[in-house]
Amino acid sequence: MGVLNVTPDSFSDGGRFFAFEAALDQARAMAAAGADIIDIGGESSRPGAGSITAEEELRRVVPIIEILRRELSIPVSIDTCKSQVAERALLAGAAILNDITGLVNPQMRAVAARFGVPVVIMHMQGTPRTMQQHPRYTNVVSEVREFFEQQIRLCRAEGIHHLILDPGIGFGKTVEHNLSLLKHLRSFAEFGFPILIGPSRKSFIGTLTGLPTDERLPGTIAAAVVGAQNGATIIRVHDVAECRAALTVADAIANAV
């Protein structure tokens, strides 16, 4: 899953793809590099980020979705926590809904049920503005499992069956929490749904390596490969070509006779 941030304040790319043509070119480049999904977000979810209006978010993402659905043979995902943005994006041609708030909003669940598309349920403690202010868990793996169990029950009761589970690396977690989640991903795979992880360029890699955001590719690759070995089936990254190559080699080794 290739990340396309159509925002002026993304932690990872500093707004490089905020301009319309730059965003389109980046989506095309990720598809050519081997992305299986393009995940488009119009509102930053970096730690400390504020919110924007639904109108502004729609202005950023809908025109791009409309063009990419015609140009690309791979699906486009909409990364949003607003039900009105999700609805308009799905009408425009998005084929997957990625909700960082984990479908806790009944209106978002109603949209998901109506469209019947695959939905990413992500775990986050707090909000983007507050999530890294002293996150605490008694047992992070168990508590994320409990959240998934609750949301799966809700979704099934409301007719939402095509789920993807994302433990939310970097969303209300310390370095130790992130490492524990990546180590124990198979605990979530037991639910029978695909597992998505998004370790790309995250701050835990910077803490471990001492490297700035734009130098975290080696750490991202390590997290992606280990995550895949531990049960992740969708890896959300900014550096598609490099991560796909690493995963291809790791997969070949894992499946060798």
Helices and strands as residue ranges (DSSP letters): E 2-5, H 20-32, E 38-41, H 54-71, E 76-79, H 83-92, E 96-99, H 106-115, E 119-122, H 140-157, E 163-166, H 175-183, H 186-189, E 196-197, H 203-209, G 213-215, H 217-229, E 234-235, H 240-254
